[in-house]
């Protein structure tokens, strides 16, 4: 694979780094940074929504039949996504000065960090060993990201 080749795992990993950076930026904001918090939280929610949709629609369905041993990981990921979606909805319906706003963003970040670790240490190696066409999946994922972005 040359340096310019993009595959599904590199796309998902880049999303993970972007999310980690956004959560770190949020954590660095002070108590009185209301509009900045709202903007960053919105960016986090948007990036996470896009990422989870692409995983659920393209990556996970490709991995499930390719590696029967990945079923438990994929099931856990689906539950983690459901929890993240619930927190995203709560955060989007709140203002930064509402009680528990910062706590919800922090918990979302902790859940995402756990999810990322599990994907990168367990799921991605399974995908690589399963012989999936990760470059073709990348093309599908990038196209879907463009479609979703146009509607969000």
C-alpha positions as CSV (number, residue, x, y, z in Angstrom):
1,X,0.0,0.0,0.0
2,X,1.5,3.3,-1.0
3,X,1.4,6.4,1.1
4,X,-1.5,7.9,-0.9
5,X,-3.8,4.8,-0.5
6,X,-6.8,5.5,1.6
7,X,-8.6,2.6,3.3
8,X,-11.6,2.2,5.6
9,X,-9.5,1.9,8.7
10,X,-7.4,5.0,8.0
11,X,-10.7,7.0,7.5
12,X,-12.2,5.8,10.8
13,X,-8.9,6.3,12.6
14,X,-8.7,9.9,11.3
15,X,-12.2,10.5,12.5
16,X,-11.2,9.1,15.9
17,X,-8.3,11.6,16.1
18,X,-10.5,14.5,15.0
19,X,-13.0,13.6,17.8
20,X,-10.3,13.3,20.4
21,X,-9.0,16.7,19.4
22,X,-12.5,18.2,19.6
23,X,-13.1,16.7,23.1
24,X,-9.7,18.0,24.2
25,X,-10.5,21.5,23.0
26,X,-13.8,21.4,24.8
27,X,-12.1,20.3,28.1
28,X,-9.7,23.2,27.8
29,X,-12.4,25.8,27.7
30,X,-13.1,27.7,30.9
31,X,-16.4,28.0,32.8
32,X,-17.5,31.2,31.0
33,X,-17.0,30.0,27.5
34,X,-20.6,29.4,26.7
35,X,-20.8,30.2,23.0
36,X,-17.5,28.5,22.3
37,X,-18.7,25.4,24.3
38,X,-21.9,25.3,22.3
39,X,-20.0,25.6,19.0
40,X,-17.5,22.9,19.9
41,X,-20.3,20.6,21.3
42,X,-22.2,21.0,18.1
43,X,-19.0,20.1,16.1
44,X,-18.5,17.1,18.3
45,X,-22.1,16.0,17.8
46,X,-22.0,16.5,14.0
47,X,-18.7,14.7,13.6
48,X,-19.8,11.8,15.8
49,X,-23.2,11.5,14.0
50,X,-21.4,11.3,10.7
51,X,-18.9,8.8,11.9
52,X,-21.4,6.5,13.5
53,X,-23.7,6.5,10.5
54,X,-20.8,5.5,8.2
55,X,-19.7,2.7,10.6
56,X,-23.3,1.4,11.0
57,X,-24.2,1.6,7.3
58,X,-21.0,0.4,5.7
59,X,-18.1,-0.8,7.9
60,X,-20.0,-2.9,10.4
61,X,-22.2,-4.7,7.9
62,X,-19.1,-5.6,5.8
63,X,-17.2,-7.0,8.8
64,X,-20.0,-9.0,10.3
65,X,-20.1,-11.8,7.6
66,X,-16.4,-11.6,7.0
67,X,-15.5,-12.5,10.6
68,X,-18.0,-14.5,12.6
69,X,-15.9,-13.9,15.7
70,X,-16.5,-10.2,15.5
71,X,-20.2,-10.5,16.3
72,X,-19.9,-9.7,20.0
73,X,-17.7,-6.6,19.3
74,X,-20.1,-5.4,16.7
75,X,-23.1,-5.9,19.0
76,X,-21.3,-3.9,21.8
77,X,-20.5,-1.2,19.3
78,X,-24.2,-1.0,18.3
79,X,-25.1,-0.5,22.0
80,X,-22.3,2.1,22.5
81,X,-23.6,4.0,19.4
82,X,-27.1,4.0,20.8
83,X,-25.8,5.4,24.1
84,X,-23.9,8.1,22.2
85,X,-26.9,9.0,20.1
86,X,-28.9,9.5,23.3
87,X,-26.3,11.8,24.8
88,X,-25.9,13.7,21.5
89,X,-29.7,14.3,21.5
90,X,-29.6,15.5,25.1
91,X,-26.6,17.8,24.4
92,X,-28.2,19.3,21.3
93,X,-31.3,20.2,23.2
94,X,-29.4,22.0,26.0
95,X,-27.6,25.2,26.5
96,X,-24.0,25.4,27.8
97,X,-25.2,27.0,31.0
98,X,-27.7,24.2,31.8
99,X,-27.0,21.9,34.7
100,X,-25.2,18.8,33.6
101,X,-24.2,20.1,30.1
102,X,-20.5,19.9,30.7
103,X,-20.9,16.5,32.5
104,X,-22.8,15.1,29.5
105,X,-20.2,16.3,27.0
106,X,-17.5,14.8,29.3
107,X,-19.3,11.4,29.6
108,X,-19.8,11.3,25.9
109,X,-16.1,11.9,25.5
110,X,-15.3,9.1,27.9
111,X,-17.6,6.7,26.1
112,X,-16.1,7.6,22.7
113,X,-12.6,7.1,24.1
114,X,-13.6,3.6,25.3
115,X,-15.2,2.8,21.9
116,X,-12.2,4.1,20.0
117,X,-9.8,1.9,22.0
118,X,-12.0,-1.2,21.4
119,X,-12.2,-0.5,17.7
120,X,-8.6,0.2,17.2
121,X,-7.2,-2.6,19.3
122,X,-9.8,-5.4,18.6
123,X,-12.1,-4.6,15.7
124,X,-9.7,-3.1,13.1
125,X,-7.2,-6.0,13.4
126,X,-10.1,-8.4,12.8
127,X,-11.1,-6.4,9.7
128,X,-7.6,-6.5,8.4
129,X,-7.3,-10.3,8.9
130,X,-10.8,-10.9,7.5
131,X,-9.6,-9.9,4.0
132,X,-12.1,-7.1,3.5
133,X,-11.4,-4.8,0.5
134,X,-10.7,-1.9,2.8
135,X,-10.0,0.4,-0.2
136,X,-13.3,-0.3,-1.8
137,X,-15.0,0.3,1.6
138,X,-13.2,3.6,1.9
139,X,-14.6,4.7,-1.4
140,X,-18.1,3.8,-0.2
141,X,-17.5,5.5,3.1
142,X,-16.3,8.7,1.6
143,X,-19.2,8.8,-0.9
144,X,-21.7,8.3,2.0
145,X,-20.0,10.9,4.1
146,X,-20.5,13.4,1.3
147,X,-24.2,12.4,1.0
148,X,-24.8,12.7,4.8
149,X,-22.8,16.0,5.1
150,X,-25.1,17.5,2.4
151,X,-28.1,16.8,4.5
152,X,-26.8,17.8,8.0
